Amino acid sequence: MGPTRRMLLVGLPRFLTDAWSWLNYKPVMASTYDGRPHRALGPEIQATWLPEEAVRRLAAYKLLAAYDSNQAGELAALAGNAEAAERREFGDPSSFVDTTLAHVLGKTQQIVVPGAEHAKDDEATPEAVAAAAAQERLRAWAEAELLPLRMQACERKTVLLGDGVYLLAWDPTKGRARLQTFDPGFYFPVIEDDADPGDYPSRVHLAWEIPEDPKRGIKARVRRITYELGPIEPAARPETANSSSRQGIDATADADAVMAGPGDAVDTATGRIVRAYPWAPDKASAVTCYLTDADWFLEDLRNGQTLDDFPLDKARFRERADGTTLDRLDLRIDFLPVVHISNSIADGEHFGQSSLAKVFQALDELAETDTDSARASATTGAPIIALAGSHAEVDRVTGRPKPLDIAPGSVFQLADGGRMDVLDTSSQLAELRARVEELRERAAVNARLPAVSLGTVDPSDVPSGYALQLSLGPLDSLIDAMRLARAHKYTLLLKMVQRLHQAGQVEDWPAGPPLPARLVFGPHTPTDRAAILDEVIKGVSAGVLSLETGIRMLQDAGYPIEDAREEVERIDARRTPTSPEPHESTAADEEKQHEDEKDSPADQRGGPQGDRAEAA
């Protein structure tokens, strides 16, 4: 009987395409057969409580953060690449992110409510007056909440990681809505399988793992903050008034058995509890938002529970400052106060894409070339020297020749025919430096960041302003697309701010539908302010431009003009009265002047010349 053959089943390689497949070439992103990332990206990536679809996203965030902080080599070394410890990283990814962020936000960010500019007209409509008041309230709130500063923090994460998260919460002590930014790695929306990626989820988790601290006796645990929409629960039911396990209300419940809370009512047709919110006083809603804030010990989650189905009997619920337990707390709003900012326009994905995605491999190549350049510069600055015909001093202890110490002024005695050879690597260093510039330029082109936007172009090399404008074309299209992806989200954020102030019953925020407000970003490219000022002066003087249009052009150019209409009024108030126009001479005036000259004395008509004229 011959030898037995055994069939070894080898798994076929997988071709994975998703929102983060541009990182598949990195070994740390798929170090195992099932595609799970390497543990070097963080122990929490391997946590059993994480949803399976969130593992690759969190790994991508870790990898992008490592590149941003010049730790890509350190991360690769932890993953088993020993040579990566000598990797040179000079901040090119961070430079790309900061440049993109500056262009996306522009020099200024301003809240604008359409129609507010007509509030000071002579016949201003009530709508215009209301728009101006809402605009003033929103701007005051933005100043109190340091909105530009928080936008810088959130938008930098959005540009780098592809996603950013804002959280709004009502603060009764300060009497205003508070704005907080969250790392997108803590953001876990519950998206249905058949849901549109652009739809707003009805349940969102903000969760993160808290490591253990043996010195303080704190065990490792997971904190989860959940916002979810659901039917309005009754204040009490006769059969469940003392039950703490109540989670909701049956849609077909008996209306007589339901006890509505303050300000609520029971819809007799459906048996549901309905509520009229201040922003929709004429429309009753049966939906509200619930808040749950609790933490779980990791040892209590060893049964494979994922984030969305943690055991409630093991939860330790947190309490609010007034002592209210945050266990399905009714926030008395019908929306989730969480706004997810996407860096790119949604195309079948809920999450956005990093601005470094298309140039990630170029950044790797750039770092490797920088490393080779550093090594070549070491041999160029301290060259390798070979001596022939010289006897090195011998160490009496070891019996081995001592290494030669070459310093300025060193003299070596060579025998007849001796020579000294120097290894010259300056030519290789020059080639490597040229390669670095080539890679940097190519990465800038693929990232749609022209060299002029990165500040690497000498202004004297630009032939004309028109050529400069053409070179900024790719940057214009990039910023337009990124701002388009954010426009609706910031409109939604300002809408939520108005609703939270209405729910907080602030006097200055009247009830009614919130007015549409948008966030306007300033110009993202430098402008020739002197040329625009000259253009406005000529256009207004010639009458082809109105003064209001000219003022708006100056605003767009970056002149410190807060309100266009107020600026027009100040200009009109400071204008000096114009001098009277010269009187046009007529035929009657000329005839009267001729008669006066005839009747006037000779001495009044010019002396001797007058006498000669009279004699003639």
KEMI-751028 format. One line per field, with one value per residue (C-alpha): residue in one letter; x, y, z. Coordinates in pm, 1 decimal, always signed. Layout:
! residues N
aa	[A, ...]
c1	[X, ...]
c2	[Y, ...]
c3	[Z, ...]
//
This chain:
! residues 616
aa	[M, G, P, T, R, R, M, L, L, V, G, L, P, R, F, L, T, D, A, W, S, W, L, N, Y, K, P, V, M, A, S, T, Y, D, G, R, P, H, R, A, L, G, P, E, I, Q, A, T, W, L, P, E, E, A, V, R, R, L, A, A, Y, K, L, L, A, A, Y, D, S, N, Q, A, G, E, L, A, A, L, A, G, N, A, E, A, A, E, R, R, E, F, G, D, P, S, S, F, V, D, T, T, L, A, H, V, L, G, K, T, Q, Q, I, V, V, P, G, A, E, H, A, K, D, D, E, A, T, P, E, A, V, A, A, A, A, A, Q, E, R, L, R, A, W, A, E, A, E, L, L, P, L, R, M, Q, A, C, E, R, K, T, V, L, L, G, D, G, V, Y, L, L, A, W, D, P, T, K, G, R, A, R, L, Q, T, F, D, P, G, F, Y, F, P, V, I, E, D, D, A, D, P, G, D, Y, P, S, R, V, H, L, A, W, E, I, P, E, D, P, K, R, G, I, K, A, R, V, R, R, I, T, Y, E, L, G, P, I, E, P, A, A, R, P, E, T, A, N, S, S, S, R, Q, G, I, D, A, T, A, D, A, D, A, V, M, A, G, P, G, D, A, V, D, T, A, T, G, R, I, V, R, A, Y, P, W, A, P, D, K, A, S, A, V, T, C, Y, L, T, D, A, D, W, F, L, E, D, L, R, N, G, Q, T, L, D, D, F, P, L, D, K, A, R, F, R, E, R, A, D, G, T, T, L, D, R, L, D, L, R, I, D, F, L, P, V, V, H, I, S, N, S, I, A, D, G, E, H, F, G, Q, S, S, L, A, K, V, F, Q, A, L, D, E, L, A, E, T, D, T, D, S, A, R, A, S, A, T, T, G, A, P, I, I, A, L, A, G, S, H, A, E, V, D, R, V, T, G, R, P, K, P, L, D, I, A, P, G, S, V, F, Q, L, A, D, G, G, R, M, D, V, L, D, T, S, S, Q, L, A, E, L, R, A, R, V, E, E, L, R, E, R, A, A, V, N, A, R, L, P, A, V, S, L, G, T, V, D, P, S, D, V, P, S, G, Y, A, L, Q, L, S, L, G, P, L, D, S, L, I, D, A, M, R, L, A, R, A, H, K, Y, T, L, L, L, K, M, V, Q, R, L, H, Q, A, G, Q, V, E, D, W, P, A, G, P, P, L, P, A, R, L, V, F, G, P, H, T, P, T, D, R, A, A, I, L, D, E, V, I, K, G, V, S, A, G, V, L, S, L, E, T, G, I, R, M, L, Q, D, A, G, Y, P, I, E, D, A, R, E, E, V, E, R, I, D, A, R, R, T, P, T, S, P, E, P, H, E, S, T, A, A, D, E, E, K, Q, H, E, D, E, K, D, S, P, A, D, Q, R, G, G, P, Q, G, D, R, A, E, A, A]
c1	[+0.0, +143.0, +179.3, -138.5, -197.4, -352.0, -535.0, -452.8, -728.7, -575.3, -796.2, -821.2, -704.8, -985.3, -1029.1, -1191.7, -1339.9, -1490.6, -1447.3, -1100.6, -971.6, -711.4, -522.4, -521.1, -157.3, -53.1, +27.7, -106.0, -453.3, -505.1, -257.1, -486.6, -683.9, -1015.5, -890.5, -872.2, -600.6, -281.2, -290.0, -31.6, -315.0, -458.0, -589.6, -939.3, -947.5, -960.1, -1231.7, -1526.2, -1781.5, -1701.1, -1936.3, -1767.0, -1824.3, -1643.6, -1312.4, -1155.3, -1277.8, -1112.4, -794.1, -786.3, -829.1, -534.8, -315.2, -401.7, -337.1, +5.0, +98.6, -23.4, +196.2, +506.9, +465.8, +414.8, +762.4, +700.2, +372.5, +537.7, +812.9, +551.5, +396.2, +726.3, +916.9, +1248.6, +1391.2, +1098.5, +1246.2, +1493.3, +1221.0, +1246.7, +918.5, +926.9, +559.5, +439.5, +100.5, +35.9, +126.7, -122.4, -397.0, -335.3, -328.9, -654.6, -816.0, -717.4, -869.8, -1191.1, -1264.6, -1142.7, -1035.0, -1374.9, -1689.8, -2015.8, -2372.7, -2621.6, -3001.7, -3147.5, -3351.4, -3176.1, -3002.6, -3340.0, -3431.6, -3320.0, -3506.2, -3759.2, -4040.5, -3893.3, -4122.2, -4183.5, -4004.7, -3690.0, -3701.2, -3742.7, -3454.2, -3227.2, -3320.2, -3254.6, -2922.5, -2819.0, -2915.4, -2725.0, -2414.8, -2427.1, -2457.3, -2165.2, -1948.3, -2038.0, -1972.1, -1644.6, -1781.2, -1479.6, -1244.8, -1457.5, -1488.8, -1111.2, -1089.2, -1369.9, -1282.8, -920.0, -1031.7, -1274.3, -1003.0, -755.0, -982.9, -1275.1, -1532.2, -1611.7, -1884.3, -2064.7, -2282.0, -2536.4, -2679.1, -2893.6, -2727.3, -2992.5, -2724.9, -2583.8, -2919.7, -2791.1, -2711.2, -2358.5, -2149.6, -1897.8, -1676.6, -1612.6, -1349.2, -1514.5, -1364.8, -1627.4, -1914.2, -2121.6, -2447.1, -2696.4, -2773.1, -3036.3, -2942.8, -3186.9, -3136.0, -3007.1, -2653.4, -2763.7, -3054.9, -3025.9, -3000.9, -3258.4, -3006.6, -2650.4, -2392.6, -2094.0, -1873.4, -1513.9, -1309.0, -1164.7, -847.4, -802.7, -604.1, -479.3, -340.4, -681.7, -868.1, -1054.5, -1143.9, -1145.6, -1486.0, -1678.0, -1880.4, -2171.4, -2386.0, -2693.8, -2934.4, -3235.4, -3572.8, -3879.2, -4246.3, -4329.6, -4365.0, -4651.7, -4593.0, -4734.7, -4961.2, -5192.5, -5037.4, -4674.8, -4658.3, -4404.7, -4211.1, -3857.5, -3822.0, -4062.3, -3899.7, -4176.5, -4544.5, -4746.2, -4889.8, -5229.0, -5246.5, -5575.0, -5603.2, -5775.0, -5477.3, -5225.5, -5134.6, -4980.3, -4713.0, -4724.4, -4782.0, -4865.5, -5194.0, -5330.9, -5437.4, -5760.6, -5735.0, -5399.5, -5362.0, -5023.3, -4905.2, -4845.2, -4670.1, -4664.3, -4309.4, -4238.3, -4100.4, -4417.0, -4699.1, -4971.8, -4849.3, -4854.3, -4568.5, -4552.4, -4171.2, -3914.2, -3541.0, -3411.8, -3068.6, -2891.7, -2548.2, -2394.8, -2079.7, -2011.1, -1714.0, -1534.2, -1560.0, -1938.3, -1921.2, -1754.3, -2062.3, -2003.4, -2247.4, -2186.6, -2227.0, -2595.0, -2709.3, -2522.5, -2697.4, -2895.2, -2888.8, -2510.3, -2517.7, -2413.7, -2615.8, -2473.9, -2659.7, -2713.9, -2609.1, -2962.7, -2961.8, -3167.9, -3065.9, -2971.1, -3168.8, -3383.1, -3422.2, -3681.6, -3507.0, -3839.9, -3703.9, -3784.6, -3434.7, -3091.1, -2862.7, -2566.7, -2430.4, -2189.6, -1965.2, -1841.5, -1529.2, -1658.0, -1992.0, -2177.8, -2161.9, -2312.1, -2120.8, -2224.4, -1866.6, -1637.1, -1292.1, -970.7, -803.6, -487.9, -654.8, -546.0, -185.0, -117.0, +124.3, +299.8, +350.6, +503.9, +736.9, +826.9, +916.4, +1130.0, +1314.7, +1370.9, +1518.4, +1754.4, +1848.7, +1932.9, +2156.6, +2331.5, +2384.4, +2554.1, +2816.5, +2852.3, +2905.6, +3131.2, +3275.6, +3428.7, +3806.7, +4040.9, +4415.4, +4684.4, +5046.5, +4967.4, +5006.6, +4733.3, +4817.8, +4759.0, +4561.2, +4788.1, +4500.2, +4308.7, +4589.8, +4366.8, +4428.5, +4265.5, +4015.9, +4151.2, +4008.3, +3980.6, +3939.0, +4034.6, +4414.1, +4484.0, +4814.6, +4887.1, +5225.4, +5203.3, +5469.3, +5599.0, +5310.7, +5051.7, +4726.5, +4397.9, +4063.1, +3738.0, +3392.5, +3200.0, +2816.3, +2724.8, +2589.7, +2353.7, +2241.6, +2156.9, +1952.2, +1764.1, +1682.7, +1550.0, +1342.9, +1197.5, +1084.2, +935.7, +734.8, +618.2, +500.1, +317.1, +147.6, +36.9, -107.0, -299.7, -426.3, -535.9, -320.8, -121.4, +229.3, +117.0, -128.9, +146.3, +367.0, +645.0, +630.5, +825.3, +576.5, +821.3, +791.4, +420.5, +390.3, +52.1, -250.9, -449.6, -192.2, -212.9, -590.8, -567.2, -323.9, -575.1, -851.0, -809.2, -807.1, -1129.2, -1311.0, -1178.2, -1293.3, -1631.8, -1695.0, -1580.2, -1794.1, -2092.2, -2058.0, -2069.5, -2334.5, -2640.4, -2478.0, -2406.4, -2756.0, -2887.0, -2661.3, -2793.9, -3149.7, -3090.5, -2946.6, -3266.3, -3483.9, -3288.1, -3329.6, -3701.1, -3722.8, -3534.5, -3807.0, -3567.0, -3763.8, -3557.5, -3619.9, -3987.4, -4184.8, -4240.5, -4051.1, -3676.5, -3557.1, -3314.8, -2962.4, -2639.2, -2271.1, -2081.2, -1708.9, -1474.8, -1263.5, -1013.8, -766.0, -572.1, -730.5, -582.0, -758.2, -612.3, -736.5, -1085.2, -1101.2, -1006.2, -1268.5, -1538.9, -1449.0, -1464.5, -1785.8, -1972.3, -1849.0, -1955.7, -2295.0, -2262.2, -2244.0, -2463.0, -2298.8, -2447.1, -2296.1, -1958.9, -1966.3, -2041.2, -1748.5, -1524.3, -1659.6, -1576.4, -1227.0, -1164.6, -1222.7, -1338.8, -1700.5, -1947.8, -2279.4, -2313.5, -2621.8, -2473.7, -2163.2, -2377.1, -2556.9, -2227.6, -2098.1, -2415.2, -2402.1, -2043.7, -2086.4, -2035.7, -2292.5, -2192.3, -2097.7, -2354.8, -2303.5, -2180.9, -2458.8, -2480.0, -2464.1, -2752.3, -2794.3, -2988.2, -2705.1, -2448.3, -2660.6, -2704.1, -2330.7, -2264.1, -2499.3, -2328.8, -1994.6, -2127.8, -2263.3, -1958.0, -1687.1, -1367.4, -1157.4, -1372.9, -1325.8, -951.3, -798.3, -630.0, -758.7, -1108.0, -1039.8, -908.8, -1210.0, -1445.6, -1259.9, -1286.3]
c2	[+0.0, +330.1, +641.4, +819.2, +1160.3, +1433.1, +1722.2, +2050.2, +2306.9, +2647.4, +2952.5, +3162.7, +3523.9, +3771.6, +4086.3, +4329.7, +4656.7, +4901.8, +5260.3, +5176.3, +4936.2, +5195.9, +5077.6, +4708.9, +4728.1, +4791.9, +4462.5, +4593.6, +4639.7, +4270.8, +4064.1, +3763.3, +3543.5, +3688.5, +4040.1, +4169.8, +4431.8, +4377.5, +4419.6, +4696.1, +4925.1, +4903.4, +4633.1, +4775.7, +4682.0, +4317.8, +4381.4, +4146.2, +4420.5, +4611.6, +4570.3, +4371.7, +4643.1, +4901.3, +4715.8, +4824.3, +5180.3, +5214.5, +5055.9, +5310.4, +5592.4, +5461.5, +5435.0, +5784.0, +5931.2, +5762.6, +5923.1, +6262.2, +6246.6, +6105.7, +5763.2, +5545.9, +5396.6, +5320.3, +5149.7, +4940.5, +4838.7, +4718.5, +4513.4, +4328.9, +4545.9, +4602.3, +4831.0, +5071.8, +5203.9, +5408.6, +5557.2, +5933.7, +6128.3, +6501.8, +6596.3, +6583.9, +6420.5, +6680.7, +6959.0, +6827.9, +6806.6, +7155.0, +7308.7, +7140.3, +7243.5, +7608.6, +7616.4, +7439.5, +7674.6, +7989.1, +8297.1, +8354.2, +8161.2, +8350.8, +8249.3, +8392.9, +8377.4, +8458.1, +8777.0, +8935.6, +9189.7, +9356.3, +9413.9, +9779.3, +9870.4, +10151.8, +9901.9, +9595.0, +9291.8, +9103.1, +8804.9, +9010.9, +9146.7, +8791.8, +8668.2, +8945.5, +8866.2, +8494.4, +8570.8, +8789.6, +8520.1, +8249.3, +8465.5, +8546.3, +8174.8, +8092.3, +8350.5, +8218.8, +7857.4, +7936.9, +7786.9, +7872.9, +7705.7, +7391.2, +7383.8, +7384.0, +7079.5, +6886.8, +6975.5, +6873.6, +6525.1, +6527.2, +6615.5, +6366.9, +6073.7, +6137.8, +6190.9, +6430.9, +6437.5, +6723.1, +6668.2, +6921.8, +6923.1, +7168.6, +7323.9, +7467.3, +7636.8, +7843.1, +7869.0, +7772.7, +7474.8, +7342.3, +7215.7, +6935.3, +6756.9, +6381.2, +6164.4, +5967.9, +5651.8, +5682.4, +5714.9, +5401.5, +5466.0, +5184.2, +5172.3, +4937.5, +4702.3, +4856.0, +5217.3, +5490.7, +5590.9, +5954.4, +5899.8, +6005.3, +5701.9, +5656.8, +5522.9, +5633.8, +5510.1, +5703.8, +5439.6, +5392.2, +5157.6, +5278.4, +5088.2, +4942.7, +5116.6, +4862.9, +5134.8, +5296.0, +4966.7, +5050.6, +4763.8, +4786.3, +4892.5, +5026.0, +5345.5, +5379.7, +5690.5, +5611.8, +5847.6, +5681.8, +5781.3, +5597.3, +5630.8, +5859.7, +5644.3, +5691.7, +5846.3, +5530.8, +5234.9, +5084.5, +4739.3, +4852.9, +5167.1, +5009.8, +4816.6, +4934.4, +4707.1, +4907.1, +4992.0, +5123.9, +5137.8, +4915.1, +5104.1, +4941.8, +4998.2, +5085.2, +5463.2, +5437.6, +5249.3, +5511.2, +5802.7, +6088.2, +6304.1, +6682.6, +6855.7, +6529.4, +6389.7, +6055.2, +6006.7, +5814.3, +5689.8, +5515.6, +5489.3, +5658.8, +5947.7, +6257.9, +6583.5, +6927.7, +7058.4, +7435.3, +7423.0, +7253.2, +7370.5, +7276.1, +6921.1, +6655.8, +6405.0, +6061.6, +6041.9, +6154.4, +6111.0, +5900.4, +5928.0, +5640.5, +5678.9, +5375.8, +5167.3, +4794.2, +4596.0, +4403.3, +4088.4, +4113.1, +4116.2, +3781.9, +3624.0, +3792.8, +4080.1, +4351.9, +4721.9, +4733.6, +4455.7, +4508.7, +4339.7, +4606.7, +4409.0, +4455.2, +4828.2, +5097.4, +5400.4, +5746.3, +6033.9, +6392.0, +6685.0, +6707.3, +6338.4, +6210.0, +5860.5, +5854.1, +5541.3, +5617.2, +5976.4, +6155.5, +6463.2, +6600.0, +6653.9, +6459.0, +6446.3, +6307.7, +6594.9, +6430.6, +6566.9, +6357.1, +6555.4, +6370.9, +6478.8, +6357.3, +6339.3, +6019.6, +5759.6, +5447.4, +5494.9, +5659.8, +5748.1, +5983.1, +5942.8, +6097.5, +6367.3, +6152.0, +5846.7, +5903.4, +5991.7, +5747.8, +5533.9, +5845.6, +5955.2, +5614.8, +5646.3, +5999.4, +5883.0, +5598.5, +5839.5, +6077.4, +5784.7, +5696.7, +6063.4, +6082.2, +5777.1, +5919.1, +6253.5, +6073.3, +5922.5, +6254.8, +6461.8, +6199.5, +6009.3, +5664.8, +5686.2, +5402.1, +5429.5, +5223.1, +5222.7, +5324.1, +5118.8, +5160.2, +5167.5, +4835.9, +4811.1, +4640.9, +4487.3, +4331.5, +4313.5, +4458.9, +4775.5, +5083.8, +5261.0, +5574.3, +5901.7, +6143.2, +6506.4, +6841.7, +6877.8, +6502.8, +6392.8, +6034.8, +5904.8, +5679.1, +5446.0, +5468.5, +5404.5, +5468.6, +5644.0, +5763.3, +5696.1, +5878.7, +5740.3, +6025.6, +5987.8, +6347.5, +6256.1, +5997.2, +6251.5, +6501.5, +6238.6, +6149.0, +6512.6, +6549.6, +6235.3, +6385.7, +6697.7, +6484.5, +6275.6, +6578.4, +6747.3, +6436.0, +6390.2, +6754.3, +6710.3, +6394.5, +6556.8, +6858.4, +7090.8, +7306.4, +7407.1, +7767.3, +7661.4, +7474.6, +7782.7, +7615.1, +7847.8, +8169.9, +8450.7, +8584.2, +8257.0, +8311.7, +8478.4, +8642.9, +8650.9, +8460.0, +8179.9, +8171.5, +8144.3, +7854.3, +7671.1, +7698.1, +7531.2, +7180.7, +7332.6, +7522.8, +7205.2, +7018.4, +7282.9, +7319.1, +6944.9, +6938.2, +7238.1, +7084.9, +6773.9, +6992.5, +7248.2, +7043.7, +6920.6, +7271.2, +7383.7, +7090.5, +7185.8, +7543.7, +7411.0, +7190.2, +7485.5, +7683.0, +7387.7, +7325.3, +7688.9, +7663.1, +7344.4, +7522.2, +7791.3, +8079.5, +8403.0, +8543.0, +8231.1, +8238.6, +7926.2, +7830.4, +7661.7, +7737.0, +7976.9, +7833.5, +7936.6, +7842.9, +7871.3, +8072.1, +8009.6, +8285.8, +8284.6, +8000.0, +8159.5, +8485.0, +8781.5, +9098.3, +9342.3, +9649.5, +9535.1, +9458.7, +9798.1, +9972.8, +9769.3, +9862.8, +10232.9, +10240.2, +10035.8, +10242.2, +10572.5, +10470.3, +10359.3, +9998.9, +9869.9, +9966.8, +10074.0, +9770.1, +9530.5, +9702.4, +9667.9, +9295.5, +9255.8, +9419.7, +9185.2, +8881.6, +9020.4, +9021.6, +9384.1, +9418.1, +9509.3, +9336.5, +9460.3, +9582.7, +9795.0, +9969.5, +10044.9, +10201.4, +10415.8, +10536.5, +10623.2, +10819.4, +11005.6, +11121.6, +11245.4, +11626.3, +11832.2, +11866.9, +12213.9, +12385.1, +12318.9, +12617.3, +12824.0, +12764.1, +13086.6, +13157.6, +13399.6, +13646.6, +13653.4, +13726.3, +14012.6, +14168.7, +14145.2, +14322.3, +14607.6, +14648.0, +14676.4, +14958.7, +15159.2, +15114.7, +15392.2, +15360.9, +15316.4, +15018.6, +14859.0, +14840.8, +15195.7, +15284.9, +14977.5, +15090.7, +15439.6, +15296.2, +15075.7, +15373.6, +15592.4, +15318.6]
c3	[+0.0, -105.3, +106.7, +209.3, +51.8, +262.6, +108.9, +278.0, +236.8, +189.1, +219.1, -93.0, -61.6, -27.8, -231.5, +7.1, -114.2, +131.1, +248.1, +384.7, +117.3, +15.3, +325.4, +228.6, +119.3, +481.8, +659.0, +989.8, +837.8, +754.0, +951.5, +995.5, +760.7, +865.6, +785.0, +1141.3, +1198.0, +1392.7, +1769.5, +1736.1, +1627.1, +1978.0, +2210.9, +2189.1, +1820.1, +1931.5, +2192.4, +2169.0, +2239.2, +1920.1, +1624.6, +1350.1, +1091.1, +1308.9, +1346.0, +1017.0, +1060.5, +1402.4, +1271.1, +988.1, +1239.8, +1444.6, +1137.1, +1014.5, +1359.0, +1363.9, +1031.9, +1151.9, +1464.9, +1286.5, +1451.6, +1143.4, +1182.7, +1548.5, +1461.1, +1189.2, +1432.7, +1681.5, +1402.8, +1344.8, +1095.5, +1276.1, +1006.7, +1043.5, +1369.1, +1161.0, +942.8, +892.9, +910.3, +855.9, +897.7, +536.4, +622.0, +891.8, +648.8, +391.9, +655.5, +795.2, +446.8, +348.7, +677.4, +630.2, +282.1, +386.5, +677.3, +504.4, +692.0, +853.3, +941.2, +972.5, +1055.4, +806.4, +812.0, +467.3, +469.6, +766.7, +541.0, +468.7, +833.6, +822.6, +507.0, +524.4, +467.6, +632.7, +651.7, +977.5, +825.1, +769.0, +1125.6, +1263.6, +1047.9, +1177.1, +1538.0, +1488.3, +1322.8, +1615.1, +1868.0, +1682.6, +1651.7, +2023.0, +2101.0, +1869.5, +2042.7, +2389.1, +2285.2, +2104.7, +1784.5, +1562.1, +1810.5, +1833.2, +1455.6, +1425.2, +1655.0, +1486.6, +1128.1, +1168.3, +1269.2, +977.3, +724.3, +873.2, +962.5, +729.4, +1007.0, +1290.3, +1556.8, +1734.4, +2041.6, +2166.1, +2517.0, +2709.3, +3015.2, +3251.3, +3462.9, +3177.6, +3004.7, +2660.4, +2443.1, +2496.1, +2204.8, +2243.0, +1991.3, +1999.0, +1839.2, +1554.9, +1702.1, +1978.7, +1728.8, +1658.0, +1470.4, +1441.2, +1067.8, +934.9, +653.3, +403.6, +516.5, +290.6, +399.7, +385.5, +625.3, +987.4, +1220.3, +1491.9, +1744.4, +1810.9, +2062.3, +2191.9, +2354.6, +2458.3, +2674.0, +3005.2, +3103.0, +3445.9, +3717.6, +3976.8, +4201.4, +4239.4, +4232.5, +3911.4, +3680.3, +3302.1, +3180.9, +2882.7, +2893.9, +2656.0, +2597.5, +2389.5, +2215.4, +2059.1, +1921.8, +2041.5, +2131.7, +2422.0, +2730.2, +2973.6, +3311.9, +3468.9, +3395.2, +3653.6, +3604.3, +3564.9, +3775.0, +4011.2, +3746.6, +3665.5, +3362.8, +3145.9, +2812.4, +2592.8, +2512.6, +2287.3, +1990.3, +2044.6, +2417.1, +2578.7, +2608.1, +2944.8, +3088.9, +2983.8, +3207.6, +3008.2, +3161.7, +3204.2, +2873.4, +2694.3, +2572.6, +2464.5, +2103.4, +2133.1, +1775.1, +1815.1, +2191.3, +2173.0, +2385.9, +2176.1, +2248.5, +2084.4, +2063.0, +2062.2, +1706.4, +1577.6, +1808.3, +1559.8, +1497.4, +1768.5, +1769.5, +1925.7, +1917.6, +2171.4, +2233.4, +2522.3, +2684.1, +2857.0, +3013.9, +3185.2, +3205.8, +3219.7, +3352.8, +3079.8, +3287.3, +3258.4, +2876.1, +2819.2, +2667.6, +2333.2, +2376.2, +2121.8, +2179.0, +2088.1, +2323.6, +2650.5, +2947.8, +3130.0, +3454.6, +3466.1, +3389.0, +3636.0, +3534.1, +3582.9, +3744.2, +3636.9, +3855.1, +3996.6, +4091.4, +3796.3, +3685.0, +3316.5, +3232.8, +2925.6, +3033.7, +2823.0, +2677.6, +2545.4, +2195.1, +1879.7, +1728.5, +1813.3, +1922.1, +1748.0, +1417.9, +1212.8, +976.1, +668.8, +482.6, +147.1, -27.7, +66.4, -210.5, -58.9, +266.9, +590.0, +680.5, +491.2, +340.7, +464.2, +255.3, +267.1, +114.6, -245.6, -157.7, +125.8, -72.1, -200.7, +160.1, +237.8, -58.5, +47.7, +399.9, +262.5, +31.9, +322.6, +516.8, +231.2, +197.3, +568.0, +536.8, +231.3, +401.5, +691.6, +459.3, +277.0, +591.8, +752.1, +454.8, +470.4, +437.3, +341.8, +419.5, +250.9, +374.2, +730.4, +1044.7, +1302.6, +1670.6, +1845.4, +2167.6, +2419.5, +2609.5, +2322.8, +2069.0, +1801.8, +1598.4, +1737.7, +1513.5, +1352.0, +1477.0, +1185.6, +1284.7, +1133.8, +1142.1, +1160.1, +1005.8, +893.6, +794.3, +489.3, +355.2, +2.1, -237.4, +32.6, -48.9, +103.5, -69.8, +21.5, -57.6, -221.8, -200.6, -279.3, -624.1, -475.5, -216.8, -489.4, -674.5, -359.2, -290.3, -644.1, -590.0, -270.1, -456.2, -733.5, -487.3, -293.1, -612.3, -730.6, -394.5, -403.5, -753.7, -658.9, -340.8, -549.5, -341.9, -586.2, -490.3, -452.9, -182.5, +3.8, -3.4, -203.9, -505.7, -535.4, -620.0, -877.6, -1070.8, -1139.2, -1481.4, -1423.1, -1198.3, -1460.7, -1458.4, -1078.7, -1097.6, -1343.4, -1115.7, -829.9, -1033.7, -880.5, -531.1, -605.0, -710.1, -405.2, -158.6, -330.1, -293.1, +71.2, +163.6, -15.6, +199.5, +512.5, +416.4, +518.9, +841.4, +971.0, +871.9, +1076.8, +1369.6, +1378.5, +1352.0, +1656.6, +1848.2, +1791.8, +1896.7, +2216.2, +2321.2, +2247.2, +2454.1, +2733.0, +2729.0, +2678.9, +2640.9, +2355.5, +2144.5, +2042.6, +1956.6, +1597.3, +1316.4, +1330.9, +1064.8, +808.2, +901.6, +729.1, +801.6, +539.6, +503.3, +394.9, +77.4, +66.5, -175.0, -142.8, -318.6, -466.4, -235.5, -405.0, -746.9, -611.7, -435.8, -759.6, -946.4, -694.6, -708.8, -1087.6, -1103.8, -845.0, -990.7, -1341.3, -1216.7, -1338.0, -977.7, -686.1, -363.1, -186.6, -441.0, -410.5, -31.7, -62.7, -303.6, -45.5, +221.6, +7.1, -47.8, +327.3, +423.0, +789.1, +708.4, +939.8, +796.6, +437.5, +499.3, +801.6, +598.1, +322.6, +579.9, +726.6, +380.3, +297.7, +629.8, +575.6, +219.7, +186.3, -8.3, -370.2, -503.3, -733.9, -1099.6, -1316.3, -1478.2, -1852.1, -2059.3, -2292.2, -2587.2, -2368.7, -2115.8, -2386.2, -2527.9, -2183.0, -2119.8, -2455.7, -2362.0, -2025.8, -2194.4, -2419.5, -2125.3, -1907.4, -1882.8, -2075.4, -1763.8, -1666.8, -2007.8, -2000.0, -2027.1, -2354.6, -2527.9, -2451.0, -2588.9, -2914.1, -2947.0, -2885.4, -3142.1, -3397.6]
//
